[in-house]
């Protein structure tokens, strides 16, 4: 009985369905459907819709239609198409449609409705649609929600304002050219391309585009943005870029294409109208872009900066290796109670390219390798034999490993090794009659905690002590002493003080080009393992005018041969002379590998937090990221100081020069002076020292005796350290036969004798 009822109901439904005639608003459209030739079945074969010959199309007959192709027939309305619910392809281009509602065609895969007069179109929710061409219409709003299978999209030449294409995982091609077309009220436009992982080609030319936002477009290769009003283009996440066309974007101010690709960028021919000021690109593109600008667009030469410092990550997809480095202070393994260890060097290599990074003083590190297997090795900058690091190396493999890849390092002591170091930095230039600021930087390079004192010696006749940020424990006429306690391994501390310099009218007078000599020493109760760097002598030349961005060799322009193969110290100062805070500053220094051993480079002090990158063999970049250096005179200064060893193969008479480029944000770099120093002896001897004089004992401890074997008339005696600086002077030495050297640090020195025969010198050792 139940089966009979079901059969009756089914037959009744079938009869109703087969009898329901579709009403078409446009007679031409109905006529064309009935005539055949524009409809196909599921197999792609032409099909006459009117299967029962009643010259109508009912709902049942409409279900047999899978394709409709009604092109260039001036059809004004396709009402009735909503019943063709099995339709997969609809081609109705070249008509005069004004409104189009296809919301019921859930199986639709292909829609071409270009070149109509459409004002509205309803296609939201058509989850099977792969192809959509609605170009050359008057559409102002376009809802693409639910079109998850869309692969090809063309909405060019419509009146759309502010188009968002987001979250279409299969979209490959998007043509949005002139999508503000026909609406004279639109003076600006925004296009958002977001989370489109399959997108390869985009045409957004001639759209009055003022803003283009792109993210999640990893496979985008071709971008046509010509004839727009863009002021900036950020294509830094176009990781597959091949060609970017920016012709006739005359308002362009900046372009960001640091994306790991060496793509082609086109500007067009009429570049006289461009206001382009900055292009950020990958390192491999810089020389080519600079050449093109200088040759093809000469009006931009000197106006458009080409660089790579818009981001300090490598161009393209990169990953993160990060962690902390700690000092095992109680020799029981590292934990969170142990102090962080600053300025650790990391070498990272993929077997082909090798780079070094020196962390900042925070004790944390961040490395950003790209895809591949990378070996990361921690390196102690100085006295590596005093320490051990665990792990000794780590291998990170991306994208196989998770990012960020977390790895901490633990530094422990090997034995007991006391080692202190002191340097003296001139924070500004010395000018006659003005105050000058100085900074003593002292550091524990050993592996035991130390306490002691720091001494600063100066010429009180021409310099007056004003103040310091740290209270001294002792002050004499020409010496100031400070104490320190509990200086931890690799900890640095600073003393900043101010001196006033005599002017040319005072006695003694100080004039331009005079050389000021300062000596700073550090000492503790422990025997230092490298005592030479417990004494630092600064030679500062007096100047008459300020150069706020300069480079100085602190040992001076003339350096004794004793420093061949040893450390020399450099100071690079920079000043923000602009009208806005400088967010990022990079000091780039190309090291002469014929004169310097770049593996020995050690940053010693800075005004702000920074990291160091060493790449391409000799390129050193000191990166001050997000420091926002002010522009007011009281706060707009900064500096970086470092030391590096000269090559041991240099000889007396060799000179070495160094200069640096200073980059403030997106501006052209400022080139510092070329600082040149030369190795010279204390002077060519006028007589052979050993033929007239003898020194004893050798080595000497507290007293150095001078035996005058030939009754030489001695006028003066001077003792120099290896830096060539006078540490003891005896001006009237006619009857002097010994010198008290007890206050000198252990090390090598020279004694210079001036006599009636001229001058000569001899080296001696202080125990």
Secondary structure, 3 states (H helix, E strand, C coil): CHHHHHHHHHHHHHHHHHHCECCCCCHHHHHHHHHCCCEECCCCCECCCCCCCCCCCEHHHHCCCCEEECCCCCCCCCCCHHHCCCCCEEECCCCCCCEEECCCCCCCCEEECCCCCCCEEECCCCCCCCEEECCCCCCCCCCCCCCCCCCEEECCCCECCCEEEECCCCCCEEECCCCECCCCCCCCEEEEEECCCCCCEEECCCCCEEEEEEECCCCCCEEECCCCCCCEEECCCCCCCCEEECCCCCCCCEEEECCCCCCEEECCCCHHHCCCCEEEECHHHHHHHHHHHHHHCHHHCCCCEEECCCCCCCCCCCCCEEEEEEECCCCCCCCCCCCECCCCEEEEECCCCEEEEECCCCCEEEECCCCEEEEEEEECCCCHHHEEEECCCEEEEECCCCCCEECCEEEEECCCCCCEEEEEEECCCCECCCEEEEEEEEEECCCCCEEEEEEEECCCCCEEEEEECCCCCEECCCEEEEEEEEECCCCEEEEEEEEEECCCCCCCCCCCCCEEEEEEEEEECCCCCCHHHHEEEEEEECECCCCCCEEEECCCCEECHHHCCCEEEEEEEEECCCCCCECCEEEEEECCCCCEEEEEEEEEEECCCCEEEEECCCEEEEEECCCCECCCCCCCEEEEEEEEEECCCCCCCCEEEECCEEEECCCCCEECCCEEEEECCCCCCCCCHHHHEEEECCCECCEEEEEECCCCCEEEEEEECCCCCEEEEECCCCCCCEEECCCCCCEEEEEEEEECCEEEEEEEEEC
